[in-house]
């Protein structure tokens, strides 16, 4: 694990410069991040080069390190009140950012630097069940408590508001009467693992 500093390191090999370099931001266990890393190991369009997190105890760190991916931990001060994170992404020649369970609102400096090059996944059918605090089991419980008969995933561009960026992709799953937040989470995870990497890869073709 590397703790982010303001030091610069601009060494890159030829292969990195010829591929689309992907950065993943995550705050949790990192199952989607791991799935993306594994998928892009064989993609002709890009590679996951770095995983960044706001939590030093996030499970995503061990997952990424086990796959030989650089990990960076940053602070709230570095994220919101400095250019440290943006500078780091430029140094690593990052072309595209994927949020995979990242819970902080993205600051304008980062949005402007990666306009239309930052994607998020949400475990429900937006615009319903979005916004701050709507993540993981909180979402699935809300969907079931509302009596909905279907849920799904939404993949969207990131903007200044939680879960309000332009939608790129949605796919649905049914909710059965016996479903719980845990069983619904399992259905949602299957959709995420199957579709998220492919949607990212499709967008990389347009870069």
Number of C-alpha atoms within 10 A of each C-alpha: 12 12 10 16 13 12 8 11 9 10 7 11 8 7 8 15 12 10 17 22 21 26 26 27 24 26 21 20 17 24 19 22 27 22 16 23 25 15 18 19 12 10 13 11 18 22 20 26 20 22 27 24 24 20 17 16 13 16 16 27 27 17 20 22 14 11 11 12 17 17 23 21 20 18 16 11 10 17 18 16 11 13 14 19 22 17 16 19 21 12 14 20 19 22 18 23 23 25 24 25 24 20 18 15 14 17 14 13 15 17 16 11 14 17 13 18 20 23 24 25 24 25 25 27 20 20 12 12 19 17 15 12 11 19 17 16 15 12 23 25 16 16 21 19 11 9 10 13 12 15 24 23 23 22 26 21 20 26 21 12 12 17 25 15 19 13 17 15 15 18 15 15 16 13 19 13 10 7 14 16 17 13 14 25 19 12 18 23 17 10 18 23 17 12 16 23 20 15 14 24 18 11 15 17 11 6 11
